Amino acid sequence: MTEQKPTCLADYAPPAFLVDRVALTFRLAPTGAEVDAVLQIRPNPAAAAGQDLWLDGRALELVSASLDGQRLSGDLCAQTEDGLRVPARHLPVGPFTWTCTTRIDPAENTALEGLYMSKGMYCTQCEAEGFRKITYFPDRPDVMAVYTVRIQGDVPVMLSNGNPVDRGEGYAVWHDPWPKPSYLFALVAGDLRSTTDRFVTASGREVALAIWVRDGDEARCAYALDALKRSMRWDEAAYGREYDLDVFNIVAVDDFNMGAMENKGLNIFNSKFVLADVDTATDTDFANIETIIAHEYFHNWTGNRVTCRDWFQLSLKEGLTVFRDQQFSADMRSAAVERIGNVRALRAAQFPEDAGPLAHPVRPSAYVEINNFYTATVYEKGAELIRMLRSLVGPAAYRDALDLYFARHDGQACTIEDWLAAFEDSAGIDLSQFKLWYAQAGTPRLTVSEDWDGANYRLAFRQSTPQTQGQTEKQSLVIPIAYALLATDGRTLVEPRIYALTSEHAELEFALPERPVASILRGFSAPVILERTQSEADRRLLMRHDSDPFCRWEAGQGLARSAIFARCAGADSAGAAWLDAAADMALDERLDPAYRALALGLPDEDGLAAELALLGQVPDPQIIYESRRSIHSDLAGLLRPKLADMLKRLETDRPYRPDAAQTGQRALSGVLLWLSALAEPEAETCRSTYQAANNMTERLAALSALVACGKGDAELRDFAMRWTHDRLVMDKWFSLQAGRLPPNRALAVARQLAKHQSFDWKNPNRFRALVGAFARNIAAFHAKDGGGYAFVAEWVARLDPVNPQTAARLLGAFESWQRYDATRQSLIRSALKQIAARRDLSRNSREIVERMLNA
């Protein structure tokens, strides 16, 4: 077994050589495709002189190579499994031309990195290190070049980065005038159809827009195209960023490891984040398409025009761009609902990451396999750091700092230090302490205590960050705490403000004539765990009267958590405060329906387990599932006389639109259907809704409620017959059963589905729809007999040799193993050891497994 040597931030050195221009010629064929590469290379004046030329390359057949036209023989260059080296003594003193031809087999590339085939379509994925599977190249982000690409083949559509400059029978030529790193290279070729439009920029330039899909999918592109145009307009207005090429192409690909990729001028998307219509897509699908289209487009400036110097700086482009897409979605939809959704996603994915053996800083200090660091910490926590910066300096100063950042670094590969320097110089602040957020792993805990003596109110804050692997000493961070003080009748006693906590402990004092109720961490102003003692009365007051939508929702979640924990401890009737407050909000038609839907939701099972662990208890996933279910059943009973009328009032005869207003109505309707399924022995309301639905959102909401109650077998059969030929809809069918079935049935059904003729386990979407969804069915996955662990481990081991990226990401399901009882811990360790024992285990999976086992 080859030792996995880490790459370390401390070892960064500038590239020995820079590449100014790249000319690529692709002669496409499923097997034996050939790539000619001509690189104009020069020594880097910022690097030490006299170094060897190192070109990265993996799984390549080198046909020929030459230097300034002189063919290189074996004694002039040395090949390894990771690349090719030309000793310094054989290199010219100044600039030179490197030429090589490589041969690759796209059809055999099941890892979906580099150039591969998806159902007859040629496509690429080069981030992070896929370009080295195409040709020999210094494949690192700080080597930026201008590309010209010629594609030759017997397919009708051939696309690459930049602008089209020539096309003829069997070939097409593309030129990208903007220097870019190799990870942004893209090529797509195949029998594709396009949906087109145009966009006129703020300066009056016309841009041709096109979405390319397989034959038959054209009718499902309209929403994605509209989202693209709205994204372009929003970026001009909000950030002053204008698009910079003559064309913008998007391609939908069925086999894709990620959601999408921001390649310059040619964004490649997972089909599920492009294709949508009323019959096949849910409101959630439409919202995801809108967000991800925006995210990838926004990368044109935050990632492409200004990129990262090395992969340790990944959050420089991803955290910033996630924050930008969150801003966009908040402007397009309900800002309050979007913010709560952001926080829920952070807590569900990133907080467990911070608390487990895979914890790492937003800017890691070392990695073995860079693909393992496309994480919630880098993306979602990284976005929270941008949000905190904006709240600390204010919106106007934030915009000024961004303008300075773009002006300074356009066309450059940058670092977190470059980013923070733009704020320091523009806003005149010192961010040396704030920078710790990028270096320290773990979720800080903010402890709040209160005291009122009848005339003065004291609000005390204390921060601490638990130890994480490799970081035992933690320093105090800058924590912006947004707060306000309310009277017990809901009046505002102290207007909203922000206090920046910079020390371990601080205390604020207010002279007040009455005891206040503190609204703390408004808008979730920092990614911390808030620890405070609060009475039911105070929580109910905040739930009813707080002007901050997040804190209002959070108060309700606090009541719900207390009720669930009490039921976990055996208090079967606990929860009256949450039930009464939730019922009141359900009936309050003055509130946004989408917000009412959130108020009726309960904390997720994994988050509840994490909180019990923080409280020093050993969580039992089955008991959590049952306690949570019993609370919702009681709410269903409380609302049962009104459910039919509430559902009726949410009906509309307007044509379906995936806009914020209708989406909110259907979200609330979906929650009420779930409550109806719990309240009705035969779930008549859900069955009739399923049959009568005229859109996928309502149909799937009814089916989901039935499945979660174990009552939907007939409807599942009907659904499969209706949609058996639609790959994206069938993903929903697999996911619904694996993820929503009660824990006593989920594993048996998942094993049956794994034998289904439609289960194409080599397709990442289908694999995630079954195995990934089951791993998120917490009570089923954590069944005490270990069957859930064995099922997931078996599939990780099977997929790993075929697609290491997707396999390694699924291993994250095991990351919280240390919080559970000894029996479950032993079963998980056994499953992980079986995976680790495989001699052919990929670098991706081995790094994850070993970090877990060594925790």
C-alpha angles and dihedrals in degrees: 000000000000114000112246105233113200125232110230131207089219090062096057114136128174115261113272090224135029126212115218101179136016126196115189129185118191121197098192124216130143089242125021097021111171129215124196113200126190114186126188101211133182135176114266109243089207092060133072112276126241099039127149119255108250119190120186117230136157133184091001131141107215108216097176142339134192140179117216087341095310112121113236118228126201094271091056098052132028122214126206132173088266102043151307132286130203111192116239092242090067095051127095118247095242137021119336142176121247117198127181142158121214131185123216139171111229093181092059094048100104092158087075092223122123115001113348141151129252113190093324096322122114112222141157139222112187104163118129106003106335098114090074087066089062104046141340109281143141088264102197131114096245093062104084125179143167111253133211114184131192117192121196124186149108096268124104100228124051120174136177140156124305127006129340111249105170140008136176143147106325098353145071132188125209130186126195111198094192117084111241139172119255093254088071094056114117139180130177126176132168148092097311138161125215138215109202142195139152136241128201113210125222090262092051102257117142118228122196111224125199138171113202121206142157119280110284097027097084094099091061098059102077097092094048091050092050091048089052093054092047090049092052092050093045093052090053092051100039101036106013090240117146127192114256111202135069094241138032117198131188123189125196113218125187097207109054131137096213139030098264144321128234100217109168109276093342112073113189114207138191102248092239089067095053110034118075143142135157094267099049108025133064128219087259090056091052092048091049091050091051093049098044094044087053093045094054093043092050088055087072086086104016098053107007109044087031111028137172123277093221137352093268086071092055094123089058087077102022102042091045093047093047089054090050093051089048089054090049093050091048089055093046095046140010107324091204095050092045092052093050088049090052091052094047090052091048093050093044097050112014103039092057089047090054092048098048142061092280093062114137137158123264084254105039119211096215142008139181098199116022093204087069091064097064086104143146087255093059094041111029100026088042089056090051089057090056090048091052091050090052093049092048096052100027131242096282095049090045091057091047091052092050091050089052091047092053093044093051100042109030106141094014138114106232146187137227086258091059089051095050092043090061089059094043093051096040100042098029095235135133112239099176091112093041088057088070088077087070094049105041123076123209135060113275118232117223111201117198127196128180137200132180121182097185095273108033130047121204123197114191127193129195126180131200135161120209121236116269132193108295093003114083097153118063127189128212114271134209104260118184106211114196110200146157134186121232133193119239089257092053099262117139113249097172119025119234114282141155125246116193108216108205103161133059092259137017137165132208123199129201131185103226134165094219139028110275131211110227121226102202134185091017113197086008089280094189134023096248139122108251114217116191140136111242132174122232088244093056092047092050090049092053091044090055104034114019110120090210108086094206095052090045090054092042091055089056091048089052091054090048093049092051090051094049093046090050090052091047086057092051104267096132096182098048120123106062093134094055093041093053094044093045092049090051092051092046089058097041103104091183088076125083107264090229090056091047088053090055092047090056093051123096128222111275121260097246092050090050090052090050092051093049088052090052088053089056096255129125107238122222109208093205093053091046090051093050094044093049091047092050092054091053091046090055091050089050090053092048093051098035096105090054102037097091092050092046091052091047092053090054093055117107134189092205119113113269115272126174091219126130096262098051093037090056092051092051091046091057091043089054092054091048090051089055090051090047091054089053093046100046120066092215097029091231095167093055093046093051092045091051092053096043099041116123095192137046094243095063094037093052093043090055092045092047091054091049093048093048088055093046092244105107107084096116092046092049090055091049092048092052092050091050097048107024092121096049109087097197095047091048088055086063090051092054093043095048094056097042094043105036108033115108112268094251090063107026100085096046091049092045090054090050091048090052086065094047115122090235094055101107096179093185090065107087094215094052093044092051091045091061112021096027093047091049091052088056091052088093102192092044095045091048096046107153094238090064095238092129092052092049093050094053094041091051092054094044089054092048096048098041098081090047102041114006096180096058093041094051093049091055090057086074086081087078097048097101095051095121094067094065135080124284094261094055092042090054093049092049093048089050091052092048092048091053089055093045091052092065109108092206095052112139124245087246096058097034093058092052096044094047093049089053095046093046095049 
